[in-house]
Amino acid sequence: MHIHRPNRRDPRRRIVGSPAESPSNLGPTRSHRERGQTTAEYALVLLAAGTIAMMVVAWANGTGAIGELFDSILSRITSLAA
């Protein structure tokens, strides 16, 4: 008994109009240029977020706000435990 196994060049291999081949199942198609643009946008957002975070940390270290915050938190915790 011979079992037909279609190869890549066999036109019977693909069923025309099958749901697996419909464009809606292939997902969004993007050109190479659009994918590069998305990568650049993510890089700019990360750069901006990092810059803002460094500015906040520098400000907090310069004013002593972080130390005061931790001191107030610890004093409240110890006052609640006592």
C-alpha positions, 0 to 999 in steps of 0.5 A, spaced: 500 500 500 502 506 497 501 512 502 501 519 498 506 524 501 506 531 497 512 534 497 514 541 497 512 542 489 506 538 489 500 543 488 495 538 491 499 540 498 496 546 499 488 547 500 486 553 496 481 557 501 483 554 507 482 558 514 490 557 515 492 561 509 487 567 510 490 574 511 487 575 517 491 569 520 497 571 518 497 577 523 499 584 521 504 585 516 510 590 517 515 593 512 522 592 514 522 600 515 516 600 520 520 595 524 526 599 525 522 605 526 518 602 532 525 599 535 527 607 534 521 609 538 522 604 544 529 606 544 527 614 545 522 612 550 527 608 554 532 614 553 527 619 556 525 615 562 532 613 564 534 621 563 528 623 568 529 617 573 537 620 573 534 627 574 530 625 580 535 621 583 540 626 583 535 631 585 533 627 591 540 625 593 542 633 593 536 635 597 537 629 602 529 627 601 531 620 600 534 620 607 529 624 610 523 619 607 527 613 610 528 616 616 520 618 617 518 611 615 522 608 620 520 612 625 513 611 624 514 603 624 518 603 630 512 608 633 507 603 631 511 597 634 512 600 641 
